[in-house]
Amino acid sequence: MTELILTREHALALSRQRFAFFARGGMRSLLPDTPILWNWHLDLIASRLEDAMEGRTRRLIINIPPRYGKSLMSSVMLPAFVLGRRPSAEVVCASYAFELAERMANDTRRLMNSMFYREVFGPRLVSPVARLSDLRTYQGGCRFATSVEGTMTGRGGNLIIIDDPLKPNQADSETQRLAVNSKRGRDPTLRA
């Protein structure tokens, strides 16, 4: 039986082409001291996010318990991957609180400044210490971070990610859900 050997060059090429390979390397880079238990659900999330990125899926909802990698995959890894492959793309990421949106933007910036990312895609960010809410690439692309209540007037995106639009304690409130949905309905840029 012949053993298949994946060289470093092959691994980097796969990371440029397939989101699941990129996400594995990105997680190791961002969380070097955390054991990542890659399971089938992460492959499924990666596959569905890749479908959304490529336009095969126009709307995607991911419902899984907390701490299973949804935000890390969708709001941190995916924007970095999209901007690596298409540095002129515009990615919008919204969450229930600006602090959460900014924390995920910081993780995306750390990933895009990492050695792993630079080996896969080369340098992309105009400034390694740019404003977190608006990370810009050399080719005019960006990752824009905002809250659900924040303004997006005049902004749009090739990919819009709404991650945790409600605080956990508001999710059971029909009033809060309707308020978020009506905000989304008034702002056409949130209708990706």
ABEGO torsion letter per residue (X at the ends): XBBBBBBAAAAAAAAAABAAAAAAAAAAAABAABBBBBBAAAAAAAAAAAAAAAGABABBBBBBBBGAGAAAAAAAAAAAAAAAABAABBBBBBBABAAAAAAAAAAAAAAAABAAAAAAAEBABABAABBAABBBBAAGBBBBBBBAABBABGBBBABBBBBGABBAAAAABAAAAAAAAAAAAABAAAAX
